[in-house]
């Protein structure tokens, strides 16, 4: 059997817009870019965003920290990032595969390391080694913040008990059958991994459920994932079924039914 692609989705216009929209939805839900317990007043902060995608978290953060702060985006691919000429002066991007050894130049370089939305990228058994890698980026005393949706918390919210949800259920089952990474189990274990495998201190978890108006907006954003899966699947029959199912999914959504997931933001501090 051939190895699965390192990225499940497409790195195209739709994917980039999905990532950017998810960022603003996430900040609206949690109310912060960086957890309030993480100090950001130092003038010379060094911050890394791992698996940065479009870089939207960094570019949006750039005006909220000191102009002297250095903000680095790290990713296996930089295809989705903006042209260098249009970046804020304190933002830059570098290639790095989170599953590979940390380059010597990045060891213990950062005061803060941020990660978001790797739950559809990593296999469950890859998390401990990846966590060890990102901790190596931190200076002693530095903070790690990792944010993810808990897919295992999946449920369907409805405005009326009688609302149909068959298409929504079928779509989730069909999509998750495409790649084991689309059904991760590890997110609720992050706090234990931070304290155990990662040996981080002062570990805290901020766990939130979106209210209805936000839940449906986040749900509709996530529906773009399934359009992307219909393009990347190697099965023509599967692609056709995904596309055909979307008509019923959209109808069920507009009548008052949506997927809902609990979302986590976990922080920890590297010992001094």
C-alpha positions in Angstrom: 0.0 0.0 0.0 1.3 3.5 -0.9 1.9 6.0 1.9 -0.9 8.6 2.4 -0.1 12.2 1.2 1.5 14.4 3.9 -1.5 16.8 3.6 -5.1 15.5 3.2 -6.4 18.6 1.4 -5.4 20.8 -1.5 -3.4 24.0 -0.8 -5.5 26.0 -3.3 -7.8 29.0 -3.2 -10.7 27.2 -1.4 -8.3 25.6 1.1 -6.6 28.9 1.9 -9.9 30.7 2.4 -11.0 27.9 4.7 -7.8 28.3 6.8 -8.1 32.1 7.0 -11.8 32.0 8.0 -11.2 29.3 10.6 -8.6 31.5 12.2 -11.0 34.4 12.7 -13.7 32.1 13.9 -11.3 30.5 16.4 -10.2 33.9 17.8 -13.8 34.9 18.1 -14.6 31.8 20.1 -11.6 31.9 22.5 -11.2 35.6 22.6 -7.4 35.6 22.2 -4.5 34.8 19.9 -2.3 33.8 22.8 -3.7 32.6 26.2 -3.8 35.3 28.8 -1.4 33.4 31.0 1.4 33.7 28.4 3.4 36.9 28.9 3.8 39.0 25.7 5.1 42.3 27.0 8.8 41.6 26.2 10.0 43.9 23.4 12.2 41.2 21.8 9.8 38.2 21.8 10.6 35.3 19.4 7.4 33.5 18.4 7.1 30.5 16.1 3.8 29.3 14.4 4.3 25.6 13.5 2.4 24.3 10.5 1.6 27.9 9.7 -0.5 27.3 6.6 -1.4 30.7 5.1 0.5 32.4 8.0 -2.8 34.2 9.0 -2.2 33.6 12.7 1.2 35.4 12.6 0.1 38.2 10.3 -2.9 38.9 12.5 -0.8 38.8 15.6 2.0 41.0 14.2 0.2 44.3 15.2 -0.6 42.9 18.7 3.0 42.5 19.9 6.0 44.7 20.0 7.3 45.9 16.6 10.7 44.4 17.6 9.2 40.9 18.1 10.3 38.3 15.5 7.5 36.1 14.2 8.5 32.9 12.3 6.1 30.6 10.4 7.3 27.0 10.0 5.7 24.5 7.6 6.6 21.6 5.4 5.2 23.7 2.4 5.1 27.5 2.0 2.8 27.3 -1.0 -0.1 29.0 0.9 1.9 31.9 2.4 1.7 35.4 1.0 4.4 36.9 -1.2 7.4 38.1 0.9 6.9 41.7 -0.3 3.5 41.9 1.3 4.4 40.5 4.8 4.6 42.6 7.9 8.2 43.6 8.6 8.5 41.2 11.5 7.1 38.1 9.9 9.0 35.5 7.9 8.5 31.9 6.8 10.8 28.9 6.7 10.3 25.3 5.6 10.4 22.6 8.3 8.7 19.2 8.5 7.4 18.9 12.1 8.1 15.1 11.9 11.8 15.7 11.2 14.6 16.6 13.5 14.7 20.3 14.6 17.3 22.3 12.6 20.2 23.3 14.9 19.6 27.0 14.2 16.1 26.7 15.7 16.9 24.8 18.9 15.7 26.7 22.0 15.2 29.9 19.9 11.6 30.8 20.8 9.8 32.3 23.8 6.4 31.1 22.4 5.5 28.3 20.0 2.0 28.1 18.7 0.3 25.2 16.9 -3.3 25.0 15.6 -5.3 22.5 13.5 -2.9 19.5 13.1 -5.6 17.0 14.1 -6.2 16.1 10.4 -2.5 16.0 9.6 -0.9 13.7 12.2 -1.6 10.1 13.1 -2.4 9.4 16.8 0.9 7.6 17.3 2.9 10.5 15.9 1.9 13.0 18.6 4.5 12.1 21.3 7.5 12.5 19.0 6.1 15.7 17.4 5.5 17.1 20.8 9.1 16.4 21.8 10.2 18.2 18.6 8.2 21.4 19.2 9.4 21.6 22.8 13.0 21.6 21.5 12.1 24.9 19.7 11.4 26.6 23.1 13.8 28.5 25.2 13.9 27.4 28.9 10.8 29.0 30.4 9.1 29.4 27.0 5.4 28.6 26.4 3.8 26.1 24.0 0.1 26.7 23.0 -1.6 24.0 21.0 -5.2 24.4 19.7 -7.4 21.7 18.2 -11.0 20.5 17.6 -11.8 17.3 19.4 -13.4 15.2 16.6 -14.2 12.5 19.1 -16.7 14.9 20.7 -18.7 15.0 17.5 -22.4 15.5 17.8 -25.2 17.0 15.6 -27.0 20.1 17.1 -30.6 20.7 15.9 -33.0 23.6 16.2 -35.9 21.1 16.2 -36.0 17.5 17.4 -37.7 16.4 14.1 -35.0 17.9 11.8 -33.5 15.4 9.4 -29.7 14.7 9.8 -29.2 11.6 7.7 -27.1 13.4 5.1 -24.9 15.0 7.8 -24.3 11.6 9.4 -23.5 10.0 6.1 -21.1 12.7 5.1 -19.0 12.3 8.2 -18.8 8.6 7.8 -17.9 8.8 4.2 -15.3 11.5 4.7 -13.6 9.7 7.6 -13.3 6.5 5.6 -10.9 8.3 3.2 -8.0 8.7 5.7 -7.5 7.6 9.3 -6.2 11.1 10.1 -9.8 12.4 9.7 -10.9 10.6 12.8 -8.2 11.5 15.4 -8.5 10.4 19.1 -5.6 12.2 20.6 -6.8 15.7 21.2 -8.4 15.1 24.7 -5.0 13.5 25.7 -3.0 16.7 25.1 -2.9 17.9 28.7 -1.6 14.5 29.9 0.9 14.5 27.0 2.1 18.0 27.9 2.7 16.9 31.5 4.0 13.5 30.8 5.8 13.0 27.5 6.4 16.7 27.1 7.4 17.3 30.7 5.9 20.8 30.5 4.9 22.7 33.7 1.9 24.9 34.4 -0.3 23.0 32.0 -3.8 24.4 31.4 -6.6 23.5 29.1 -9.2 26.0 27.9 -12.1 23.8 26.5 -15.0 25.5 24.7 -18.2 24.7 22.8 -19.5 27.3 20.3 -22.9 28.8 20.8 -25.4 28.1 18.1 -24.8 31.1 15.8 -21.0 30.4 15.9 -21.4 26.6 15.7 -23.3 26.8 12.4 -20.8 29.3 10.9 -17.9 27.0 11.9 -19.8 24.1 10.5 -20.4 25.7 7.1 -16.7 26.6 7.0 -15.8 23.0 7.7 -18.1 21.8 4.9 -15.4 23.1 2.5 -13.2 20.2 3.7 -15.5 17.8 2.0 -15.5 19.6 -1.3 -11.7 19.3 -1.1 -11.9 15.6 -0.2 -14.1 15.0 -3.3 -11.2 16.4 -5.4 -8.3 14.5 -3.7 -9.9 11.0 -3.3 -8.5 8.4 -5.7 -11.9 6.9 -6.1 -14.1 8.4 -8.8 -17.2 6.7 -7.3 -16.4 8.2 -3.9 -15.8 11.6 -5.4 -19.2 11.5 -7.1 -21.0 10.3 -3.9 -19.4 13.1 -1.8 -20.5 15.7 -4.4 -24.0 14.4 -4.7 -24.4 14.2 -0.9 -23.6 17.9 -0.4 -27.0 19.0 -1.8 -28.8 17.2 1.0 -26.2 18.3 3.6 -26.7 22.0 2.7 -30.5 21.6 2.9 -30.3 19.9 6.3 -28.0 22.7 7.5 -30.2 25.5 6.3 -33.2 23.9 8.1 -31.3 24.0 11.4 -28.9 21.1 11.8 -25.1 21.2 12.1 -22.0 19.3 13.3 -20.6 20.5 16.6 -17.2 19.8 18.1 -15.6 20.8 21.4 -12.4 22.8 20.9 -9.3 22.8 23.0 -6.5 25.3 23.7 -3.8 23.8 25.8 -0.7 25.6 27.1 2.4 24.5 29.0 5.7 26.0 30.0 9.2 24.5 29.5 11.1 24.2 32.7 13.8 26.8 33.3 
